[in-house]
């Protein structure tokens, strides 16, 4: 198997991994000691931490769809502009289900080495989303 480029990793991460809920692919794409910094300062290390975050989010928005809008790649880095949509119909996001349709966009900066994510940081309007569903 050839080593995936940062562009391929970004496309798979914001496609099959999220939309097919493919945790096996997640483990392929993320290095065991990868570090992530999320909006609001939440940090995590490795696939297990990310899978826990993903499950928590999908519990709140079980029909979540993620779309890669644009990406720019240079060397070992890729910056992805993405959009998430779904219905907040499950517990989570810091409040009871609102049954509101949600749409939010963000940017994720990933560093990829040897075909795996080793670092990432998200920037998105989490505060606006929380206000929309009634969490704040």
N, C-alpha and C positions, 0 to 999 in steps of 0.2 A: 504494500500500500504506500502511495506517495504521501508526503507530508502536505497537509492542507495549508493554503495561503491564508493570510489574515482576511482577505475578502471572502474566501470560501467559509471560513469559520464564522464570520459575521452573518453571512447569508443563512447558514444552517442554524445558528443560534437564534436569530430573529425570524426563523421560519419553522423548520421541522421540530426543533427542540421545544419551543414554546407552544406552537400550534398543535403538534401531535403529542405533547406531554411526554416526550421521549427522554426519560432519565438515563437510559443507556447511552444515547448520543450525548447528553449533557456530560456524562463521565468521560466520554472520549474527547470532548472539546475543551474540558477544563482540567488544568493541571491539579494534582492532589493538594498542592500548597498554594494555589492561586488565592490572591487577596482581592476583595471587592469593597468598595465604598459606595454606599447608597445614599440617595437623597435623605436628608435629615441626620446624616452622620452615622447611620448603622453600618457596621463593618462585619465582614464574614471571611472565613478562610475555607477553601476547598469545596468540593461538590456537595458533601453532606449538608453543610450550612446553607448552600444555595438551594438545595432540594427542599429543605425545611421552609425557607422563605417562599419558594414557588408554591408549595402545598398550601401555605397560609393564604397567599394571595388568591390562588385558584379556589379555595374554599369560599372566599368572599365573592369571587367573580368566576364561576365555573365555566362560562362560555367565552372566556377571554380569547380574543384573536389579536395577534401581534403582526404588524405589517412593517417591513423595512421600506422606508420612504427614499432615503438617500444614504450613500456611504462614500467615504473618502479614505483611501488607504495609502500609507507611505511606510516603507520598510516593514518593521514588525508591528506597526500600529494601524488600527482602523477606528474611525469615528463613524457611528451609525446614528442617523435620525430615524426614529421609529414612532409608530402610533399604536396604541392599545384601545380596544373597544370591547364592550360587553355589558352585562347587567349585574348590578350589585344586589344579588338575591340570596346570598349566603352570609353566615356570621363572619365577621372580620372587618378589617379596616378601622377598627376602633369604635364601631357602633353596630347597632342591629341592622339587618338588611333593609336597605332603602327602596329596593325594587326599581331603582332608577337606572336608565341606560347611561353608561359613562363612555367618555372618549377623552384620551389624554395623550400627549406627545412628549417625547424626551430625546435626549442624546446620550449615547453611551460610548465611552472611550475605552477601547480594549488594547492591551498589549499581548501579542501572540508570539510564542517561541516554540519552535518544533511542532507547529500545528495545533498547539493548545493555548488557551487563555491562561496567562499567568498573572494578569492584573486587569482590573476594570473599575470604572467610576461612572455612575449614572447622574444625570442632571435632568430633572423633570418637575412639573408643577404639582408636586404631591399635596401641597397645602390647598390648592384649588380643587383637587379631586376630593380631599377630605371635607372641604366646605360643601361641595356639591352633594355628597352622600349624607351630610348631617353629622359628621364626626367632630366638627368644630363649630 
